[in-house]
Amino acid sequence: MSVGCSVDDTVVPPRIWFLDATDVSNCVVWLGDETGAKTRLDLPSNIWMQSHRNWLALKPRESWSVAGQTYAADMVIVISLPVFLAGSRQFEVLFEPGPRRALQSFFWSAGKLVPCILDELRPVFEICTPSDNGWNRERLGGLPDLGSSTSGLSITIRPRAMATCWPTSRIRSPRRPSS
């Protein structure tokens, strides 16, 4: 269906991720350099993946069993990229969905993973920071309890792998009836 690539310049030398999309929900992920794709990642084709520095964050779209562990659909699981490339599949769970708890999205910013969660339909943002002792979590406060909030990074890719980034933030509160 389509192919694409993205450059991760959070590491030196930059990593180039190659994606071979077979349809709107499935793709094969390769890691490479400026000469092309080198290593096919041993991942299900229907995952949502984001990398940053030496970390992979994955969200399986359906249950995935690997290394004696089953990860449910819509969990957010993380692993060190060098550890993954060495063959380990021992992921750490950073988000688990529940009956009234769902993941809207997630993104990386400055070495931190930010899951955007709806908990009882209320927006919750967690800031997950890797450390030598696992992951530290804190809740991002100061946002409205009702309505929706989005926060992230807008990236424009230009020729010759130049990228321009603009931080974005938008908070929408529900309309209240006039009295």
C-alpha positions in Angstrom: 0.0 0.0 0.0 2.7 2.5 1.0 6.2 2.9 2.3 7.8 5.6 4.4 10.6 6.5 6.8 11.3 8.7 9.7 14.6 9.9 11.2 15.2 9.7 14.9 17.9 12.3 15.6 17.6 11.9 19.4 20.6 9.6 19.1 24.0 9.8 17.3 24.2 8.6 14.6 20.6 9.2 13.8 18.4 6.1 13.3 16.2 5.7 10.3 12.9 3.8 10.7 11.5 2.3 7.6 7.8 1.4 7.4 6.2 -0.9 4.8 2.5 -0.5 5.2 0.5 -3.4 3.8 -2.9 -1.8 4.6 -4.2 1.0 6.9 -3.6 -1.1 10.1 -0.6 -3.2 9.3 3.1 -2.5 8.6 6.5 -4.1 8.7 9.0 -2.0 10.7 12.7 -1.9 9.8 15.6 -0.1 11.4 18.4 1.2 9.2 20.7 4.0 8.1 21.2 6.3 5.2 22.0 3.3 3.0 18.6 1.7 3.6 16.7 -0.8 5.8 19.0 -3.2 7.7 17.1 -5.0 10.5 13.5 -6.1 10.5 11.9 -5.8 13.9 10.3 -8.9 15.3 6.9 -7.3 16.0 3.3 -7.9 15.1 2.3 -6.0 12.0 -0.7 -4.3 13.7 1.1 -2.5 16.5 1.3 1.2 17.1 5.0 2.0 17.8 6.9 5.1 18.8 10.6 5.3 19.4 12.7 7.9 21.2 16.3 7.8 22.2 17.0 4.2 23.2 13.3 3.3 24.0 10.5 1.6 22.1 6.9 2.2 23.2 4.3 -0.2 21.7 0.5 -0.5 21.7 -0.7 -3.8 20.4 -4.0 -3.6 18.6 -4.9 -7.1 19.6 -3.5 -9.5 22.3 0.1 -10.5 21.7 1.9 -13.4 23.4 5.7 -13.3 23.4 8.4 -14.7 25.8 5.7 -16.4 28.0 3.8 -13.2 28.5 0.5 -12.0 27.0 0.0 -8.3 26.4 -3.6 -7.3 26.0 -4.8 -5.1 23.2 -4.4 -1.3 23.9 -1.8 -1.7 26.6 1.3 0.5 26.4 4.4 -1.5 26.8 8.0 -0.3 26.7 11.5 -1.8 26.3 15.0 -0.5 25.8 15.8 -0.7 22.1 19.3 -2.2 22.6 17.8 -4.8 24.9 15.1 -5.6 22.3 17.6 -5.8 19.5 19.7 -8.2 21.6 16.6 -10.5 21.7 14.8 -9.8 25.0 11.1 -9.5 24.9 10.6 -8.6 28.6 8.4 -5.5 28.2 7.3 -3.2 31.1 3.6 -2.2 31.1 3.0 1.5 31.4 -0.7 1.6 30.7 -3.4 -1.0 31.0 -7.0 -0.4 29.8 -10.0 -1.0 31.9 -13.8 -1.0 31.6 -14.0 2.8 31.8 -10.3 3.6 31.1 -9.0 3.9 27.5 -5.9 5.2 25.8 -6.4 8.1 23.4 -2.8 8.3 22.3 0.8 8.6 23.6 3.9 10.6 22.6 7.5 11.2 23.6 8.8 14.5 24.8 12.3 15.2 26.1 12.9 11.6 27.1 9.5 11.2 28.8 6.6 9.1 27.5 3.2 10.8 27.9 0.1 8.5 27.7 -3.1 10.5 27.0 -5.8 8.6 28.9 -9.6 8.9 29.2 -10.5 7.7 32.7 -14.3 7.8 33.2 -14.3 10.0 30.2 -12.0 12.5 32.0 -8.7 13.4 30.3 -5.6 12.2 32.3 -2.0 12.7 31.2 0.7 10.8 32.9 4.4 11.6 32.5 6.5 8.4 32.5 10.2 8.9 32.9 12.7 6.0 32.6 15.3 5.5 35.4 17.8 2.9 36.5 15.0 1.5 38.8 12.2 1.3 36.3 9.8 4.0 35.3 8.7 6.9 37.5 5.2 8.2 36.9 3.5 11.5 37.8 0.2 12.9 36.7 0.1 16.2 34.8 -2.1 18.5 36.7 -3.8 21.8 36.0 -6.1 20.5 33.2 -9.9 20.7 33.2 -11.8 17.7 34.5 -14.4 18.0 31.7 -13.9 18.5 28.0 -10.9 17.3 26.1 -7.3 18.2 26.2 -4.6 17.6 23.7 -0.9 18.2 23.9 1.9 17.2 21.7 4.4 18.2 19.1 3.7 19.2 15.5 6.5 18.1 13.1 6.9 19.3 9.5 9.3 17.2 7.4 11.2 19.1 4.8 13.6 17.8 2.0 17.0 16.5 3.2 15.6 15.3 6.5 15.3 18.7 8.0 12.5 18.9 10.5 10.8 21.9 12.1 8.9 21.3 15.3 6.3 23.4 17.0 4.9 22.5 20.5 1.1 22.5 20.4 -1.4 22.6 23.2 -5.1 22.9 23.0 -7.7 22.8 25.8 -11.4 22.6 25.0 -14.0 22.9 27.7 -17.6 21.8 27.1 -20.0 24.5 26.2 -22.2 25.5 29.2 -25.8 26.5 28.6 -26.5 30.2 29.1 -28.5 31.0 32.2 
